[in-house]
């Protein structure tokens, strides 16, 4: 890939809404991405390999569990800082942001929020540094948008439980040391349980042949009579509220993250439009090109403001799951269109690895679907405004 010349668009001076600490955190992650991710990411995507050497750097930056209190190894940062970190990581690549999102929002968050003190002390510090990596097991082969019908379950066996079932489309699964798994107990109540690599009967086959998130390691979680100590069950939550609250945290990070990808596509297309000459002038001077660029920066700006306001509400403890859902859906929708329009401005060069646009475009197709599909998020908003449940 050509040199990373990224300059962040800020058409409505949104930086003025951020604190000096926010700007420092964002710029630190941005420089790390330019130095550590941009030079290697194209090669890893082409080979469909995960750059495991970056895990220590992500831990050192504080990208794993940045909102977790410092006493447990986290960064003790606010939610806007977390959003900005995800924005900058996804500006590099959605797969890299996914790795951090899963670790912070789907593994560390439930252990911190629903775990026992012993669980917090045992797992969180090692997860925060990246010494241990985790994954999140909710989606099953036959149960995606409807997790309530999951069949993964466990039965009592003295001071252990016996876990059976399977999860799929699990980011980080192939290399994770632990998995936060959601399964039904003997009463059919959904519980969270921490499964550790090395427990007999627990395997994590890797998912091959992806055309999207190729630099992210994806796999399955298979449980064949896995004996798990009862002390690994998360005591603080029962029912779907547990995994859904984790998803709200992750969806919030995605809302910020995909706008990073959109910014990269816009910035690339804008620069190219000024340099590429056809019919004796730069293509940026043609009306149809300007229309695309104007629409891109407009949607990026609207999403920046929506995300910032959501971050303020989250810091105040007022953000609702439906508000987070709207932001996730909006950001994914506009980022996907921006990637496609940027590709068209680049013409044939847009499909090559010389530029990041096609990689972002393929990645965003996954992000549009995971953590709640576009259609499910539309129905969440619909239910919120009408009071009527279209899921039943």
N, C-alpha and C positions, 0 to 999 in steps of 0.2 A: 504494500500500500504506500502511496505517496506520503510525504511528511504531514504530520498533524498540525494544521494551521488554524484550528478552531478558534473562533471568536464568538462569545456568547451574545445572542441578540437580547436587547432589553429596551424595547420600543417605548414602554410606558414608565421607565425609570423605577422598575420594581425593586432594584437594589436599594433604593431609598427606604423601603419598608423593612429591610433586614438590619440586624445589629452588626456591629463590627466582628463579633464572634462568629455569627452566621457566615459573613463574607470570608473570614479567615478559614473556616472549616471547608467551605465550598471551594475556595481557591487552592487549598492544600490537596484536596481530593482531585481537583481538575489537573493540577500539575503532575500528580502521581499517575493518573490515567494517561496523560500525554507521554510520560516517561516509560511506564511499565506495561501498559495495555496496548496502546495504539501501534507500537512497532511490531508486536507479535500476534495480534488478534486475528489478522487475516490468515496467517499460516495455520493457526490452531483451528479456525473454522473450516478451512479447506480440508484439513486432515480429520475433522470431527473429533478433536482431542481437547481435554480440559487442561489448562495451564496451572497445574497444582502448585507450582512455585510461587504463585501470587497470594496464597492463603496467609502466609505470615505477614505480608505487606498489608493486606486487608485488616488483619488483626491489629497490627501496629498503628494503622490509621484510625482505629476505633469504629470500623464499619460493621463489626459484628455486635449487635445489641447496643447501639449508641444511646438509647433511652433508658437502658437498665442502670440502676444506681451503681455508683463506683464501688461500694462495699462488696458487690458481687462480681466485680471486674468490668462492668459496663462503663459507658462514657458519662452517664448522668446528664445527657444533653436533652434539649427540648425537641419537639416533634418537627419544627421547621428545619432544624439542623439535620435531623434524620432524612427528611424529604430532599434536602439539597444534596446530601451524600448519595442518595439513590439516583437523583437526576444526573449527577456527574458520572457515576459508575455506568449507568445505562447509555450515556452519551458515548462511552467507550464501547459497550456491548451489553445487550439485554441478558445474555447468559451470565456475565460477570455480576450484574445487579441481582439476578435471580439467586446466585450463590449466597450473596450477602442478605437478601430479603428472607430467604428460607431460614438462614442461621439466626437472624435477629427476631423476625416477626413470628415465625412458625415453630421455632425450637426454644429459643431463650425466653420469648414472651410467655408461652404457656407454663414453662417451668417456674419463671419468676412470679407469674400471676396466680397459678393454681397449685404450685408445688409446695412440698413441705420444706421446712428450713434445712433439713439434711439434704434434700434433693438440690436445693439452690446452692448450698455450699459445695456439694460434690461436683455438679455439672457446670454451673454458670461461668466460673473463672476460666476453666479450660476452653469452653466454647468461645468466650470473649477474645481470647488470644489467637484462636484458630488452631490450637494444639489438638482439640477435638472438633470434628465437624458433625453436624446433625442434619436430619431430614424429617419430613412431616408426612405421616401416612393417613390420608383421608380418602382420596379417590380410589375406587375399585374398578376392576374390568367392566362390571355391569352397573355401576352406580357412580355417576359423575355429578351431574347437576342435582341429583336427589340423594344426598349422603345418608338421609334418615333410614333408607332401606339397606344399608350396608349389611354384609353377612359375616365379616370378620368378627370373631367372638372369643371370649375366654371363659374357662370353667375353673372353679375352685379346686385346689389340690393341696390341702394343708396350708403351709405358709407361702405357697406359690400359687400361680394360676397357669393353666395350660392354654396357650394362644394358638388359634388356627385361622387361616384366611390368607388374603393377598391384597396388595395395594399396587397401583400402577401410575405411571407418569410422575414419578417421584424425583424431583431435583435433588442432587447430591447423594442419592441412594448408593451408587457404586462405591463411594469412598467414605461414607459417613461412619463414625464410631457409634453413634446412637440414633435411634428413630423415636420420635414422639408419635405414637400410633393411637388411633381412635378406633375402639372396638366395643362390642356389646357384651355386657356381663350376663349372668344367667337369668336375670330379670328382663333382659332386653334393653337395659339402660346404657347409653353411650358413655364410655369412660376413656380417659387418656392414660396411656401406660408407656413407660420408657423402656425400650428394648435395646440391648447392647449387642454390638457385633461380637461374635464368638459364642453367643448363646446357641446351643445345639438346635438345629432345625430352622434357623433363621438365615435366609440367603437373599442376595440383592443382585439378581441378573441385570446386566446393562441393556438399555434400549438402543438398538442400532438403527441405522438407515434414516435418520432424521434429516429433513431439509431446512430445519429451523432450530434455533438455539444449539447450533452445532458445537460451540465451545463450552457448553454446559453439560455436565454429566447427569444423565437421566436413567432411571432404572425402575425395577419393581421391588417390592418387599414381599417375600413369601414366608409364611409362618406355618411350619409343619410340626404341631405338638411342641411348641416352644415353651419351656418352663421359665417363667419370669417371677422373681420374688414379688410378693404383695407390696413390699415397701417401694416398688417402682411405679405403683399406681398414683396418679396425681390426685391428691385428696380434696382439692378445692373446687371441683366442678363436676356436675353430672349433666348429661344430655347434650344436645346439639349446640347449646350456648358456648361450650368450650371451644370446639373447632371453629365455629362461626366468628367468635371474638378474635381468634387468631387471624382469620381471613380478613377481617376488617383492618387489622394492623398491617397486613401484607398489602391489601388493596390500596391503602393510603400511600405506601411506598411506591407502588406501581404508578399511581396517578402522577407522582412527581417524576418517576423514572422515565416513563415513555416520552415525556416532554424533552428530556435530555436527548433521546434518540431523534426526536423531531427537530430539535435545534441543530443537531449535527447535520441532518439532511438539508435543512434550510440553508445553513451556512455554506455547505458544500455547493449547493445549487446556485446560490447567490454569487459566490466567487467564480464558479465556472461560467455563469452567464455573462460576466464582465470580461472574461478572457477568451471565450470561444467566439470566433468570427465567422459569420456566414452572410452572403450577399453584401459583403463590403462593410459590415458593422458588427459590433458585439451583439449576440442574441438577446442580451438583457435589454436592448433598446426596442425590441419588438413587443407589441401590445399583449399578445397572448402569453409571452414569458412573464411580463410584468404582472399580468392578472394572477398567474400561479404564485409568484413570489409575494404579492400583496395579500393574497388569501392565506398563505402559509404564515406570515408574520402576524396577521390578525388572529388566527386561531392559536398560535403559540402564546401571544399576549393574553388572550382571554383565559387560556388554561393556566398560565402563570398566576394570574390574579385569583382564579378559583382555588388553586392549590394553596396559595399563601393564606387566603381567608380560612380554608379548611384547617390549615396548620395552626392558625390562631385559635380556632374553635377547639381543636384537639388539645392544645396547651391548656385551655380553660376547662377541659373536661366536658365540653358541650357538643362535640361532633357526634352526629348520629350515624349508625351504620348505613342508613339510606343516603345521607350526604356523601359519605365515603364512596358508596356505590356509584353515585352520579359522577363523581370526579374520576373514578377509575374508568368508567365507560366513556366519558367525554374525552379524556386524555388519549385512551387507546384508539378511539375512532378518528380523532383529528391527526394523531401521529401516523396512523396507517395511510391516510389520504396524503399527508405531507410527504411521506416516503415515496409514494407512487408518483406524485407530481414532480418531486425532485429527480427521480429516475428518468422521467420523460424529458426534463430539461437537459440532463446529461446525455440523452440519446443512447447510442450503443455503448458508450463508455460507462453508462450507468449500471450495466449488468456485470461489469468486471470488478475484480478485487482491487483495482487501482484506486477505487473510491469506496466509501463505507455504505453507500446508499442501499444497494441490493441486499447486503447483509442485514442492515436494519429492517428492511422491508420484509424479509423472510422471518426474522425474529419476531417482529410485531404481530405476525399472523398467529403465533403461539400466545403472545401476551393478551391479544384480543379475546382469546378463549379461556386461558387459565385464570384461576382465582375468581371464577364466575364468568360465564359467557356474556357476550354483548346483549343477547336476548334476555338472559336471566336478570341482568342489571336493569334493563328497560322495565321488566315486570316488577322489580323491587321499587323503582320510582313510581310506577303506576299504582302499586298497592299502597304506597305511602301517601299519595295525593288523593286517591279515591276511597281508601279504607276497605277496598275489596280485594280479596286474595285470588289472583288468577292461576295460582299453582294447583288449586283443588277443583 
